[in-house]
Every structure is written in structure tokens, then in C-alpha cells.
Amino acid sequence: MTEQNRNPGNGGETHQQAGGDVPVLTTNHGVPVSDNQNSLKSGARGPTLLEDFVLREKIFHFDHERIPERIVHARGSGAHGVFEATDDISDLTRAAVFTKGTKTEVFTRFSTVAGGAGSVDTPRDVRGFAVKFYTTEGNWDLVGNNIPVFFIQDAIKFPDLIHSVKMEADRAYPQAGSAHDTFWDWASLTPESTHMQLWAMSDRTLPRSLRMMEGFGVHTFQLVNAEGKSSFVKFHWKPRLGLQSTIWDETLKLQAADNDYHRRDLWEAIDGGDFPEWDLGIQVFDKAFADAQPYDVLDSTKLIPEEDVPVRIIGTMTLNRNADNFFAETEQVAFLPTNVVPGIDFSNDPLLQGRLFSYLDTQKSRLGTTNFHQIPINAPRNDAQNFQRDGMMQTKVPKGRANYEPNSLSVIGEDGGPRESPNGFATTTNPTGPDEQGEKLRIRAELFGDHYSQARLFWVSMTDNERAHIASAFTFELSKVGPAHIRKRVVANLRNVNEELAARVADGIGMDLPPANPAFREPVDMAPSPALSIQRNMKDTLAGRMVGVLIADGSDGAEIDTVTSAIEGAGGKVFLVAPKVGGAKLADGSMKEAHGQLAGSPSQLFDAVAVVLSADGARALLKEGAAVQWVMDAFGHLKAVAASADARPLLDRAGVEKDEGVVALDQIASAATKRYWAREDGVRTLA
Ligand code: HDE
């Protein structure tokens, strides 16, 4: 408990004094501080004195509070959790983290890519999905994205990609999106980015929640068993809540309603004990499979359809604890794709290979010291033991003289230090894949030249609605691109993916269809992969979802209770919205407190809505633009709209037409689990 004390000598301001169990305020060097609110002056109205070490330390520390933000993935949210291995895969890997039944502490950070740390949560952007496993054999970092492929095939192109997508160099905008000249200039000149362009323009980049997106290791890795036998592997995270995205208009409005929408959603879910879970899955295959595919498994612009190699679930991650301190943990966490453990190894994917040196370098410059691994969030739980010494901010105190290897001091009774382990990490000598070595060439393998087959695969695997969204997204982004020659090049490239897509986009931006861009390698048609569609992989559930309930003076308390218990009974959450934050005076005269005020709680924040109004209440709200918009948006964003009979005039004013998603209050629980896709305009079936 803090005892507050008014200091009469200083204008009666508040001073908090230590007492009882309350710790004494000290400087960084432990010197007790008597006054934290007044600097040392030469007389009450005189100059501040240089000798005031309390003031200087406080301000100096503050001046240095910021560290360089990540060049990419600057804006992120992190949480602690646990990974439990649920299947025996000892035939595939000797990694201890995968021993069935083993529980391993993890820290996971989700991020957007292009925006700075202070940008918003909901731009159209790829999401980072990085997990640090603190295993008994050291840290394993699976640093992936929510999209299974990447824009480029070779790490040497990464700075170009990132420079083009981040804010433009002269004007410093846009802050977080790809809808601008430089990105599309670069992308249209880089045909290998076509497949990922389709993913980026799809609903994958508009997740409803970080808890409702998949994660992918992207690259091909290797698993190595105790006998040294290796297999190729791709890693997948599958959210237990199913996949879900928002639609574009909803996303734009979400950004206006809450810049921290995803961060808040994750925090509040964990804080409320609603722990998000993902299953970890693997696609395992061998060289014979790899050699038989029309794509190169070392090419990160390609995926392996789940229909060809099913995803085998081998464990579950549960995020069950929010960070105690954002800076110390989420900001300082340093992921390194080089952090692999015995039993997991790299492949020759040239994009992965390039990442292997980048991250160590970036962490050293970002965190300012070669000892960044000693920061608690980065420190392995099995204690690092080696002869690396000194460096800035060394926090350990190594003992003894032996800081070199080999040494023999232990024989004379001194600690000779750590020794190698026969079970330690050893690069596999049994690479599963194309491990050709040869002349030194700046070159890529033959099959890397196919830039369109999997973009086609993605297109044909979408539902009609998802295809409409992709065409609209290209149209939107290209509408933000000034130079006509760039727009033309993007469309010329899309003709190699699908003629109808190209035609829709050309029409959308008002352009004649340009000749197709010559394909370096003729694309092949692959069988559709339903696993790639979000709409097909949504779950009809209220778990993890929130229903907004609009009430006003005169609403019926019994109706509110019915709706609330139906939603909560189905595992959802209720958010009561009223014109005044204090709540509404119900029909029986009692006051019902609201969770939020109408203008600050637009319906895009919810997965479905219910409108519980009396005839007078509905009449009053007809004049409130925010109320009409609330209902109109919920309907337009394809959500269930449940309403009391008396609320109908408000629904009519909002243009709500009757369909199976517009229901009576007692139907809310089942209606709210779905989106009503038939409401969308401009959706055509695949030609
Ligand atoms: Fe990254 N990437 N990346 N990346 N990346 C970084 O490391 C880089 C790539 C990914 O939450 C940086 O700590 C290169 C693919 C995530 O802290 C940097 C290349 C994938 C995160 C870097 C890639 C990723 C990063 C910036 C091309 C998906 C955030 C700050 C070879 C598999 C991790 C930092 C977090 C972060 C470099 C490509 C995912 C500069 C050179 C492919 C999730 O080191």
C-alpha cells in the first residue's frame, strides 16, 4: 500500500512514501531517493544544479528508452504459452521437444510486416507467426508467417522487396500497406512474386483475429532421427477456432474503430482465460516425392498441397499468459531461424539460407550487444555453457581461468569448463534432398522458373466469394497506383494466372486488357486444394467470438437476458452497446450498464449483432446516424442480425432485407456462428 503525503513546501503536491511492505524508490544504483518530483535547485526560483544525479539519471534513462524498431515486423503482440507433443514421431526426429507427452514453454509473437511499431493492427498485410520453444536442448525458433509461401526465391532480393513495400522513401507514406506505386512497381517486375500476390490480395491478409489464423514455417526443413535418417518437413499451425477473416469494408472500418483491434483481442482473450490454441502439424516427404513434383520443394514461392501430403498433427500450443512487460518481452524477444535443436535441420532453400545470417546480425544491432541471448525472454532455459566471453552488457560472471578449448585444467582441480556432447546438434550427413554442389554460380534451379502454376492453384482453390475479394483487392490496390505502365504490367502478369481474374481487374480499373506477360516457363494446372480456402475452413462456432447487443432506454430486460444466455451458452461473449455509456433504463425501470457507447462501439467490432429495442427506443434511434450505420454495417458485413419485433423500423431504415441471417432474438446463437455470403454483390462462379 502506498501512503500518500502532501508536501507543504512544494505547493501541496502528492508524494508517495515507502512504508510497511512498500519498497523504497531508489536510483538505478540503489541509492534511496527522497524526492522524485522536484529537481535540485539553487534556491526556490534558481537554476537547476548539475549535481542532481537523481534528475539526470531519470531523464537520461528516459532518453534512451527506445531501441531501433525491427526493420520488418515492427508491430507485434506476444504471449507466453506451452507446447505439448501429442504424437510419437521418434521414427522421424530425435528432437526432445517432440517426445510424446513433453511440455515445452513457448513465447509467440505475431506481427504485421510493413508498418512501423506505432502503426495499426489491420492493414492488408502478411502476419508474422514466430514461436520460440524453450526446449531442454536449447531454443528452437520457428519463425514463420500466416501465409505458406513467400514473395521471392532468393534472400538477395529481400531488401528490394522490403524497400518497395514500406513507406516510400521521400514522402514516408503509406505507413503500413502495399497499395502504392513502389510496391506494385517492384512486384510487377518480379514474376516469382505472383503466387504470393494472390495470397496477399486474398482474405488471408485480413484476419478476424490473430487467434483465427494459420501459421506456416514456409521453408522446407529436415527432421533427423536418432539413426541419422532425415526426412523433408513443412510445419503448419492450425487454429482450434478455425480460420476467419474480415471483409474489406469491415477491415477499413475496424481500423477506424480500433487501431489495436488484434492486440486487444489477443490480450483480452488470454486475460479472460479463453486461451487460444493451435495444433502443430507436419507434412513429411522424401526425395522421391520431391523429385516427382512439378515444383521445387526448395522454392519458397511454392507450397505442397495438403491433399498431396496430409498434415499430420503432432502437438498443441496453448497461449496462456500475457507478457508482464511489453518492452522487456515482446519487443526484446529475438527470433533466430538459426535456432534449431538436435533432430531439426535446414534445407538448401536459398531463401532460408539467406535468413540464417540475417537475424543474428539484426538482433545485435537492434538489441545493441552480442549478449542479447542473456535477456530473460531470449535466454535458453537449459543455461548456455561455452567459452564465449565478455562483450557489452555481459551479465554473467564466468569463473576460473579456462576460457578456451581444448583445456586440461580440470585435471589439476580447476573447472575445465563445458565439453562437447556426442548427442549435440550435428548437421545431417544424410540430406534428403537435392544437395547438389558444384560450380559457384549466381543461379537458380530450373523449376524455380515456373512462376504461375501455384498462383493458378490458389485461384482455383478459392470459393466464388473469395475470388471476388481477390479481384476487388487487386482493383483497389492498383487504383492507388499512379503510373499506368505499372498497372498494365500487373494485369499483363495476371493473365498468366487466370484470364477472368485479369479481365475483372482490367475492367475494375478501367483499362483495356494488355497482352499477357511472356511466361518464362509454361505453367501447369494442378488439382484444386480446398485446404487453401478460408471460407471452407471456417468453423460454425461462437467460441472466441463476440456478439454486439444494442439496447436503449425502454429495452426489455428479459429479452436481453435471453439473448445473453443463448450466446454465452454457445461459448460466445456478449458486448452490450447503448447510446450512453452509463447504460439504459429498461422497461421495468432498472438500469442496465453497457460495455460500450454506441459511437465508440461500431458493429464491425462484433461477429454478429442483436438489436433489443422497444418501439419508442427504435423510434428514437432512427434519428441516430450511428445506430442506423451500426445495423447497416452488420448486415453489409455479412453478419447475423437478430432483432426484437419492435426493432424492425431500425432494420428497415438500415436497408436490412430478410434472409436466413436475419432472425428473431431466440435464434441468435445458431445464426451468429455463420457469415451470410449470399448477400455479397459481384460474385460470379468460376468460368
Ligand atoms: Fe524475416 N526478418 N526475413 N522472414 N521475419 C525479420 O528480424 C529476413 C522471411 C519473419 O516477431 C528481421 O528480428 C530476410 C520469411 C518474422 O520478432 C530480419 C529474409 C519469413 C519476423 C529479417 C526474410 C520471415 C521476421 C527483422 C529473406 C517467413 C518477426 C527484425 C531471406 C518464413 C519475428 C528481426 C519477430 C523478422 C530478415 C524472409 C518471417 C531483418 C533477410 C520467408 C515472423 O532479420
Residues whose N, C-alpha, C, O or C-beta is under 5 A from the ligand:
A	BS01	HDE	R70 I71 V72 H73 R109 S111 G128 F129 A130 V143 G144 N145 F150 A155 F158 F216 G217 V218 V333 F335 L351 G354 R355 S358 Y359 T362
